[in-house]
Structures are given as structure tokens and as C-alpha cells.
Amino acid sequence: MEWTRGHTIGRGATATVSIATSSSGNVFAVKSAELSRSGFLQREQKILSTLSSPFVVGYIGYDITHDNPIMFDLMMEYVRYGTLVDTIHKCGGQLDESTISLYTRQIVQGLEYLHSTGIVHCDIKGRNILIGEDGAKISDFGCSKKVKTPVEGITDDREASIGGTPAFMAPEVARGEEQGFPADIWALGCTIIEMATGGSPWPNLSHPTSVLYRIALSEELPEFPAFLSDKAKDFLSKCLRRDPKERWTAKQLLKHPFLEELPINVQQIRNDEAGSPTSILEQGIWSSINESDTLHTMNSPIQRMKRLWMNSGLKVNWNWDGSWITVRDSKEGQIS
């Protein structure tokens, strides 16, 4: 397929993401890394290429472009409305409970699909959830791994070390132990808190090492937002259990009353956001902004992750923060 690379919309430690257009006019996203340093991206490509779900970002293909240097390119669906974090910001820093319920249901449907195929995502959080025309889609499989059997949820992926984002890590992961399906469920609970508060599930801890210590060695749980209903808090209690064997599975969570169908849809949420820029792309400043200034801002989380790696003593893969996906074009584009 012939295609043209457009603006860079994100950058991690070893990869960039750009808007791209095919010769037929379709718009998609391309995540690229130097071929010699693209092992992590090739692993992501292998996982994403096996998946097909309306609740997972769509796979398009991959390419090797003979630029200088030679690049490995992973082509994915271009999801219009940005990340879940973008939506939280546009809604004033927190989402109402009906919206949280809608997006949580779709994330759980995505997790149920992934777990049924033997995939642990390993980095569920607001920045790795994209919001499209029909709602939430799980993205960024850079930390993901396969398991021996979907029933047991035991990892069998020697190439994949323990990874993820500290504030969303389950206790067993923070201790450097197992990272299986229950770790995704814990991270889901943390993401619900993120939707409800607009902040970290551990708001009083700013240093990653402090976060890891609290999660791994204390008996504490993240604080449940007070304004949530008893039904929502009960759902959180099924996700945020320190013993991974006691957490509910995605399949069990789908039957919880908190995820019952509500008279709200994604378009209603989009209408509520009318008048606010959907992302930096919608503000029309890409042609005038200095790219190095933008990338400096986007690299700040990477520096924090490197500091965590240096101080934590864990064998953790911090090569990709997952914050690259800001995905809204300023003009109407066709999604592949």
C-alpha cells in the first residue's frame, strides 16, 4: 500500500507516531521506530495483528520504509476523538457517573476479549484508551504479553518483562511478581478513579518509587471517590482487591449492575464537549509550532519513568510511556 507520512503527533523514547494518508485518501496512524531498535514494536505488531474487536484499536498492517535510518512502521486505526484523558480534561477534569459507566463497560468488553484470547494488556490507563465514534477502544500493546492458558492467566512470554505505569500497577506487579489477567482488572479500577477525579489513583504520592512502595508493601487501597454511588463503589471493590485471586474477572464484571445499559451514548458525550478543542490537532497550530518544543513536553513522562526504573530495583521495561496517542484531525477524515 502506498502512503504518505504526515505530522508527528507523539513521541516516546524510541518511537514516534504520525498521521498518514493512503493513496486512496484513507487516514490512519503510524507508529515508527528505527529498524535496529524496533524489537518492542515488532512484538506489538505480532500481538495487534491477531486481534479484531470493536473495543480494541484496529490493526492495518506494517511496513519498512527505507529512509535514513530504515524504519519499522506499525499502521493502526486513526481514532478521532483522542484519549480518555483528553475527554476527562474536556469535561472539566472529571466525568459523571453515567459516562464512567459507559466507558467502563466498553473497556471491560475489550478486556474480556483480550483475556479470552490469552493476552494480558499490562498497561491499562486513561492514556491507553482511545475514544472513537462508538466509544472506548483499548490501544498501545507495547507492554502486552501472552499467557500459557486463558483459564489460568499465567504468563508464558519470556521476552516480556514486567512493565506498565507505576500508579496503575497491581500489588503483585509492584513487587515484581506475576503480571496476569488480574493485574489488568486492578488497573481498570485505577482508571475508573482517574475518570472520576481526573488525577492519579494515588494523588498524595508524586514520586514513582513512593507509589511503588505504597502499592507493594502496604495494605492500602486507592481511595474511592466519595461522590460515586454505592453501586459504583461496589464495582470498584471487585477490581481493587490486593489479593489477585479475589478480584473479579472481566467476564464476571460484565454482569455487575454498574455496567447495565444506560440511556446515554458517545454522541451525547461529544455534544456536551462542543465548543472545546478535541485535541492539540484541532487547534490548528501544528503548522506554526516548533516540533522540538512539543516533543520536549511529551518526553517529560519518559523522564519520570526512567527515574523510576533507576530507583525501583525492578526489571521493568520503561521504553514506551504510551502517551503518544493524541488522535484527532482538524478536518473530517475517513477512518480506515
C-alpha positions in Angstrom: 0.0 0.0 0.0 1.3 3.4 -0.9 1.1 6.0 1.8 2.4 9.4 2.9 3.6 10.3 6.3 2.1 13.5 7.8 2.5 15.4 11.1 4.2 13.8 14.1 1.6 13.7 16.8 3.6 11.9 19.6 7.0 10.7 20.6 8.3 8.2 23.1 11.8 7.1 24.0 12.2 5.0 20.9 9.2 5.6 18.7 7.1 8.3 17.0 3.5 8.4 15.9 2.4 10.2 12.8 -0.7 10.8 10.9 -0.6 9.1 7.5 -2.7 9.1 4.3 -3.0 6.2 1.9 -3.1 6.7 -1.9 -6.9 6.2 -1.7 -7.3 9.0 0.8 -7.8 6.9 4.0 -6.3 8.4 7.2 -4.5 6.2 9.7 -1.9 6.4 12.4 1.7 5.1 12.0 3.9 4.2 15.0 7.5 4.1 13.8 10.9 3.1 15.3 14.4 2.6 13.8 14.5 -0.9 12.5 17.6 -1.7 14.6 15.7 -0.7 17.7 12.2 -1.9 16.8 12.0 -5.2 18.7 9.4 -3.9 21.1 7.3 -2.5 18.2 7.6 -5.8 16.2 6.3 -7.6 19.3 3.4 -5.2 19.5 2.7 -5.7 15.8 2.6 -9.5 16.3 0.0 -9.1 19.1 -2.1 -6.5 17.5 -2.3 -8.3 14.2 -4.1 -11.2 15.9 -6.8 -9.1 17.4 -10.1 -8.0 16.0 -12.7 -6.3 18.3 -14.7 -3.1 18.2 -13.2 -2.4 21.6 -9.5 -2.7 20.5 -7.8 -0.2 18.2 -7.8 -1.6 14.7 -4.7 -3.1 13.0 -4.0 -2.1 9.4 -0.6 -3.5 8.7 3.1 -2.8 8.9 5.8 -1.5 6.6 9.6 -1.0 6.4 10.5 2.4 5.0 14.0 2.8 3.6 14.6 6.2 4.9 17.8 7.2 6.7 17.7 5.4 9.1 15.5 2.5 8.0 12.2 2.5 9.9 9.7 -0.2 11.1 6.2 1.2 10.8 3.1 -0.2 12.6 -0.1 1.0 10.9 -3.2 1.4 13.0 -6.7 2.8 13.0 -6.8 6.6 13.5 -9.3 7.1 16.3 -10.9 10.5 16.0 -11.5 11.9 19.5 -8.2 11.4 21.3 -7.5 9.6 24.5 -9.8 9.1 27.5 -7.5 11.6 29.3 -8.4 14.1 26.6 -12.1 13.5 27.2 -11.7 13.9 31.0 -9.9 17.2 30.5 -12.6 18.5 28.1 -15.3 17.6 30.6 -13.8 19.8 33.3 -11.4 17.3 34.9 -13.9 14.6 35.8 -16.6 12.5 34.2 -20.1 12.0 35.6 -21.1 8.5 36.7 -23.2 7.6 33.6 -20.3 8.4 31.3 -17.9 6.5 33.5 -20.3 3.5 33.4 -20.5 3.7 29.6 -16.7 3.8 29.0 -16.0 1.2 31.8 -18.4 -1.2 30.1 -16.6 -0.9 26.8 -13.2 -1.2 28.4 -14.3 -4.4 30.2 -15.7 -5.7 27.0 -12.3 -5.1 25.4 -10.5 -6.8 28.3 -12.9 -9.8 28.3 -12.0 -10.2 24.6 -8.2 -9.9 25.2 -8.2 -12.3 28.1 -10.3 -14.8 26.2 -7.5 -14.8 23.5 -4.8 -15.2 26.1 -3.5 -11.6 26.1 -2.7 -9.5 29.2 -2.6 -5.8 28.3 -0.3 -4.8 31.2 -0.8 -1.1 30.9 -4.5 -0.2 31.2 -4.9 3.6 31.9 -6.7 6.6 30.5 -3.9 7.4 28.1 -4.1 4.0 26.5 -7.9 4.2 25.9 -8.9 5.9 22.7 -12.4 7.4 22.2 -13.9 6.9 18.7 -17.3 7.3 17.1 -18.6 4.4 19.0 -16.8 4.8 22.3 -13.8 3.4 24.0 -11.0 1.3 22.4 -8.0 -0.2 24.1 -4.7 0.7 22.5 -0.9 0.5 23.0 0.1 -3.1 23.3 3.8 -2.3 23.9 3.8 -4.0 27.3 1.4 -6.8 26.5 2.2 -10.4 26.8 0.6 -13.9 26.1 -0.3 -16.4 28.8 0.0 -20.2 28.9 -3.7 -20.7 29.1 -6.6 -18.2 29.2 -8.1 -20.0 32.2 -5.0 -19.8 34.4 -3.8 -16.4 33.2 -0.1 -17.4 33.8 2.4 -15.7 31.6 4.4 -17.6 29.1 6.3 -14.9 27.3 10.0 -14.9 28.1 10.7 -11.8 26.0 8.3 -9.7 28.1 9.4 -8.3 31.4 7.1 -6.7 34.0 6.0 -3.3 32.7 3.4 -0.7 32.9 2.7 2.6 34.7 3.6 2.7 38.4 0.4 4.4 39.7 -1.8 1.8 37.9 0.3 -1.3 38.9 -1.3 -4.0 41.0 0.4 -5.0 44.2 1.8 -8.2 42.8 3.2 -6.4 39.8 4.8 -3.7 42.0 6.5 -6.5 44.0 8.0 -7.8 40.7 5.9 -11.0 40.8 3.2 -12.2 38.4 1.5 -9.9 35.9 -1.6 -11.8 34.7 -5.2 -11.0 33.9 -6.0 -9.8 37.5 -3.4 -7.0 37.0 -5.5 -5.6 34.2 -8.5 -5.7 36.5 -6.7 -3.7 39.2 -5.6 -1.2 36.5 -9.2 -0.9 35.4 -10.2 0.1 38.9 -7.5 2.7 38.9 -8.7 4.0 35.6 -12.2 4.4 37.0 -10.8 6.6 39.7 -8.9 8.5 37.1 -12.2 9.1 35.2 -13.9 10.2 38.4 -11.2 12.6 39.7 -9.1 13.5 36.7 -6.0 12.5 38.6 -3.8 9.7 39.9 -5.4 6.9 41.9 -2.6 7.7 44.4 -2.8 11.6 44.4 -0.7 12.2 47.5 2.4 10.4 46.1 4.3 12.2 43.5 7.5 10.1 43.2 7.2 6.8 41.4 9.3 5.0 43.9 7.0 6.1 46.7 4.0 4.9 44.7 5.6 1.5 44.1 6.5 1.2 47.8 2.9 2.0 48.9 1.3 -0.3 46.4 3.7 -3.2 47.0 4.2 -3.2 50.8 1.2 -1.5 52.4 -2.3 -2.9 52.9 -3.9 0.3 51.5 -6.2 0.6 48.5 -6.7 3.7 46.4 -9.4 6.0 47.8 -12.8 5.6 46.3 -14.3 8.9 45.1 -16.9 9.9 47.6 -19.5 11.1 45.0 -19.8 7.7 43.3 -22.9 5.7 44.0 -22.9 2.6 46.2 -23.2 0.5 43.0 -20.1 2.1 41.5 -18.1 1.7 44.7 -19.1 -1.9 44.9 -17.8 -2.4 41.3 -14.5 -0.8 42.4 -14.3 -3.1 45.3 -14.4 -6.1 43.0 -11.5 -4.7 41.0 -9.3 -3.2 43.7 -8.6 -6.2 45.9 -4.9 -6.7 46.9 -5.1 -10.5 46.5 -5.3 -11.1 42.7 -7.2 -14.3 43.3 -10.0 -12.4 44.9 -10.5 -9.9 42.0 -13.4 -10.5 39.7 -12.7 -11.5 36.1 -13.7 -9.3 33.2 -16.4 -11.8 32.4 -17.9 -11.5 35.9 -17.6 -7.7 35.9 -19.8 -7.5 32.7 -22.7 -8.9 34.8 -22.3 -6.3 37.5 -25.2 -3.8 37.9 -22.9 -0.8 37.5 -22.4 -1.8 33.8 -26.1 -2.0 33.0 -27.2 -0.3 29.8 -27.9 3.4 30.3 -29.7 5.9 28.1 -26.5 7.7 27.1 -24.3 7.3 24.1 -21.0 8.6 22.9 -22.6 11.2 20.7 -24.3 12.8 23.7 -21.0 13.0 25.4 -19.4 14.6 22.3 -22.3 17.1 22.2 -21.5 18.0 25.8 -18.0 18.8 24.8 -18.9 21.0 21.9 -17.0 24.3 21.9 -13.9 22.8 23.5 -10.9 21.8 21.3 -10.8 18.0 20.9 -7.0 17.9 21.0 -4.0 20.0 20.1 -4.6 19.0 16.4 -8.0 20.7 16.4 -6.4 24.0 17.5 -4.7 24.2 14.1 -1.3 25.1 15.4 0.8 22.2 14.0 1.9 24.3 11.1 3.3 27.0 13.4 4.6 25.2 16.4 8.2 24.2 16.8 8.2 20.4 16.9 11.2 20.2 19.3 9.2 22.2 21.8 6.2 19.9 21.5 8.4 16.8 21.9 10.1 18.2 25.0 6.7 18.3 26.7 5.7 14.9 25.5 9.0 13.4 26.7 8.5 14.6 30.3 6.7 11.3 31.3 9.5 9.3 29.8 12.0 11.1 32.1 9.8 10.2 35.1 9.7 6.6 34.0 13.5 6.5 33.6 13.9 7.9 37.1 11.5 5.2 38.4 13.5 2.4 36.7 16.7 3.7 38.2 15.4 3.8 41.7 12.9 0.9 41.9 15.2 -2.1 41.5 12.6 -3.8 39.4 13.2 -5.4 36.0 10.8 -3.1 34.2 10.5 -2.1 30.5 10.1 1.6 30.5 10.8 2.1 26.8 7.3 3.4 25.9 5.1 5.5 28.0 2.0 5.1 25.8 1.2 8.9 25.8 1.8 9.2 22.1 -1.9 8.8 21.0 -3.5 12.1 20.6 -5.7 11.3 17.6 -8.0 14.0 16.2 -7.5 15.6 12.9 -8.7 19.2 12.3 -10.7 18.2 9.3 -13.0 15.3 8.6 -11.1 12.3 7.6 -12.1 8.8 6.6 -11.1 6.1 9.1 -9.6 3.0 7.6 
